[in-house]
Amino acid sequence: MGQKLIFSRSGAFRGEIRPPSDKSLTHRAYMFAAIAKGGTSVIHDPLKGEDCESTLDCLEKLGAKIERVSHEETRVSAIQNWNTTPVTLDCGNSGTTMRLLSGILAGQVGVNATLVGDESLSKRPMGRISAPLLLMGAEIAGATPPVTIHGRQLKSITYESSVASAQVKSAVLLAGLKAEGRTTVTEPALSRDHTERMFNALGVKLIQKANTVLVDGDQSWDSFTFRVPGDISSAAFFAAAAALHPGSQVTFQHLGLNPSRTGILDVLEQMGIRCEIENLDDELGEPVGNVTIQSSEELNPFVIEGDLVPRLIDEIPVLAVLATQCQGETVIRDAKELRVKETDRIAVVSDGLKKMGANVTPTEDGMIIIGPTPLHGATIDSAGDHRIGMSFAIAASIAEGETTILNADAIHSSYPEFEEHFTQLTGQTPLVVNT
Ligand code: S3P
């Protein structure tokens, strides 16, 4: 059943929220618990969205014991007897599930798995992971899903990735743990380094030099306890809303502040927005803190390019919404990766914003947006992409008239409490229509 959400223009966003837990970290915590040497890992505050549930379901089918103790706690036991019967693993909408699991399964001798996904995931490129895994001697096929894998003994490689992708890097590093010798991955710019930080915290020896990571094979770890920090990619929506609405101030508690993810804070500062960080702490090598965002009188346009791109790749749709209200020309380039996310985000964001009255020109690898332009309500199809649904909900909050988001249920794959937090911060409740 699909869902429509209808939003109207709102007032200021004010208050304090605990954003949903980090999606990338929840996936990794679950997978790393399942491939530990033994024991049961305790994951506090996991993201309860559909993507991470897909990871849990796949791990369960492979032989892990999963206990969903409460909303705030999931326990995952290390797999002792891998399921070697042919198994179909449904990764749903989740690229991280498919790509990281592929790296794990490639070296798991005896496993015979077919990884499938929904309509959107079935169109996403998997050659980027099968290419390095094939070089390692893996038996893997499928340029797009389904991906079939017969686990076997791997050999190490030195791999130069043509994309700055944490999913590619992590797949190779996870396969590297099962390979003989030292595996090296170099990427063109540093993508999120959650895998490396978690490896370090779990005692895996690895070497990091600029954009290169080296890991030796035959390493594992004991079960662990991890409290998942808040997801900066989810906080981004209400941070953008706070920036857009005069008189706003929103505080995000226990937010993940890994520098490979905080590009949005740099851009907000370029725009003239104050971001204050307090209570800095650490969760298994991941910095966390409370972050307060305040609106400003005038928004400066900004440039996103080069090494900044992987540090905010998932935030570009909502940053494009912000750009429509900046004084002048915003340029987003070097972001071709957006075309192979849950949707072609360059096309879908440009089309949707134009429909709402913005001045946007899509380019091959980004967008040029000239502001400020008043926005008006429109009907926008999320096309099953959570970040598109939420970005246009924020656009709707500054638009004249009503905006209807079609296929809005996609939002819950990463932000199950989105409407609740919208209401908490604005006092306005979006209208839900089940179709
Ligand atoms: C992710 C990495 C990013 C990001 C995705 C999650 C991860 O993708 O867009 O939402 O968990 O490693 P790429 O690594 O392909 O850029």
Boltz pocket constraint, residues with backbone or C-beta under 6 A from the ligand:
constraints:
  - pocket:
      binder: B
      contacts: [[A, 23], [A, 24], [A, 25], [A, 27], [A, 96], [A, 164], [A, 165], [A, 166], [A, 167], [A, 168], [A, 170], [A, 191], [A, 192], [A, 313], [A, 314], [A, 337]]
      max_distance: 6.0
